[in-house]
Structures are given as C-alpha cells and as structure tokens.
Amino acid sequence: MTALQNLKINGERLWDSLMEMAKIGATPKGGVCRLALTDLDKQGRDLFVQWCKDAGCTIRVDKMGNIFARREGRNPALPPIVTGSHLDSQPTGGRFDGVYGVLAGLEVIRTLNDLNYETEAPVEVAVWTNEEGSRFAPAMVSSGVFAGVFDLDYGLSRKDQDGRTMGEELERIGYSGPDDASHAAHPVGAYFEAHIEQGPILEAEDKTIGVVTDAQGQRWYEVTFTGVESHAGPTPMNRRKDALLGAARVVDAVNRIGLKHAPTACATVGMMTVYPNSRNVIPGNVFFTIDFRHPSDDVLAEMDREMRAEVDRIAAEIGLDCQLEQIFYYKPVKFEESCVAAVRKGVEEGGFSVRDMVSGAGHDACYLARVAPAGMIFVPCIDGISHNEVEDAKPEWIAAGCEVLLHAMLQKANETAKATPEPAE
C-alpha cells in the first residue's frame, strides 16, 4: 500500500473536470445557471454519473434525488466515508460553489484508482439535491431529509414559483430514485465537504486552507405586508397604507439589528416582490424575506425577538396587515473533533498555510453533522466573491483543498484497520 504522505491528486485533471462541468448552463459573464431539477441540472447529473461509472463506481439514487457514487473498500460492511456537495447553482452562480466539493470527491476516487489503493471502508461521493434553495425553498432540503430534519413528504412537496413540486420535477428528469432517502437506510461513517470560502478572509491573509470548526446558525423568514393600493396622485400622504413603506422600514431595522450584534452577525433582506408594481400606484402588497445568521443560538434568538417587535411596530404605525413565518432554522454547528483533526493532518501532510474558520454560509455538511462525524475544508476564492458569475479561484487552491480532502478521507477510511488488532500467530 502506498504511504499516505506520497499520495498526490491530479490537479490538472480536477481543473479540467470543473471547466467541463461549467459548460453546462454557462452564462455570458463566465458563470453558470443550473437551477435545481431543471434540464441543465439533469445534464450536470448525467455527466457526473457517467464520470463515476467510468471510474468504476456503483451508483445509488434515493427518493430525494441524492446521488451516491461508491468505491468499494476492503470491508464493504463498514459504513462509507462520504464527501460531496451540490451541482445546482444560483441563477447567476459561479463555476466552483458546490460543484468543487463534488468533483474534488471524484478526483479522490480517480487518484485511488490510479494508485490501486484499497481503503478499508468504502468511499463515496454524494450529490445533494437543491442545496441552494434558489428554486425550491428552503435550502439544503434534501440533505435535511437525509438527516431527519424534514420528512420525505415535506421535501417532495416543496414548490417553485410556478407551482411545480420537487417530486414532480425529480420524476420528470429521471432522478426520483427507488431508495429510502433517510440516513437510517444509508449509514455514514464520516462526512467531509470541500468548498470555496465564499468570503475574503483566506485570500486577504494569504492562507491556502481554512479548517472549518463551526458553522453559523440561521433563521429564514418570509414576510407579507398588506395595505391598500391607491392612486399615487390624489391620495394624501397621511391617509396612505403603503406596504412598500413598511417593508423599507423593516429593511432598515434588519440592518440595524445585524450591526448591533456585529461583528459575527449577518442580517439580510434579499428578496422582495411588490404588488401591483406600477409607477403611479401606492403598493398594496409586498412580500419579502429576512435572513439572520450568528454562531450563537442565544444571539440568534435575541435577533428574532428584536425583529418581530420591529415588524409589529412598523405594521401598526402604517396600518398594515402582516404575515410573518419562519420557514428555515438550524442551530449553530460544531464539527466533530476527530474530523477536524483529520483535516488538520491533511494540511500538515501537504504543508499548506492554514487558519481556523467559522462558516458564515449554510452547507449540506451542517445537516450531515447531525447524523455522522463531519468536517469541512475551505479554499480561497478571488476577492471573496461567490453567488456571482465572476466567482473564481486559482488552480493551485483548488488542488490543495482536494489534496487535504484525500488525506482526511483516507485517515477516516483506514481507522478501523488500524484499530483492529493483528490476529495471534
């Protein structure tokens, strides 16, 4: 068996695979648009599955469309060491968000094949359906079903803006698998996820690897203000029930709440729909979203209380009806110590510069951490830009993260063999 310190991934092959996948849904500005369960998402899935079959993997697809590509180990009875991420993108997404974690996993398998390296436990690469949540809310719904956060009926019933459900679209593109979507039917020995940082810290500090120790908790809300649409000319200012005015004041309040709990809080209004959206009609209905994030669950709860009080106050002052629903919540995540240590060991093997990090974004690893030991690896992205067509990364960063992933996965995949005593002579 090849010594661990001598194992190197093929960075050029990984980069070429990323660029080939980026052709599917390519946008004029150099990004990608592969919304979950569209025809373009199907093309990306089909390409990944074919690459995995070419690498000798067996393929399993569950009822949420999650894909598991398996390379068998010496002891197939052991739960697999899994890595992965997602292939779906934002409407104006980049070439690395999500897909890097998937194809880094494939490169790990290709490298093991090149070296004829046999792991003790099986190794798998997972593609999680609808991580972004941009077509079907909430985000990470399929890894959430896998982890038991949501039930299967809830996941399959999520609708896009046109009323199409995830279940219907999975059937349409041919990825409604027969297998149970629960982790109970597919135990995981450990889970790792490689990802671009989606922020500026690593590049600014000239660090190649971020060892992710924790992830922020999140709360997502949907809010609808209903007033009275009326003519913009004859209606006096003091008699208006302007739903957009109420929404604007909430946007300011959300921003103030985020600043109050700085520097680790994030507070965003990212989506808004105004009705009737006419230049000379006072808006009578506004739908908008709120996104709160913080690494402390207590602070998240305080932000929630402050926001609800502000929304109630603003609606009452203007005379608006209000509907407010929290549609998504998970507590801050602390990644498992042995997985974090395996990532650190991988960094040491590669000799890369490193810092510890807390993830500000949600990832499938945050749900997997509920049912298996889990860890994450960050690499820099240029100017910290993500969820944007100009999202970019350097090939050497991409290769370094994959090399760390390889070593971390192998450490976990071979732990059982090390722990098993040699038979007596």
Helices and strands as residue ranges (DSSP letters): G 4-6, H 11-21, H 39-54, E 58-61, E 67-71, E 81-85, H 99-114, E 123-127, H 141-146, H 152-156, H 166-173, G 183-185, E 190-196, H 201-204, E 209-215, E 217-226, G 237-239, H 243-260, E 266-268, E 272-275, E 285-294, H 297-318, E 321-330, E 333-334, H 337-350, E 354-359, H 364-368, E 374-379, G 382-384, H 395-413, H 415-419
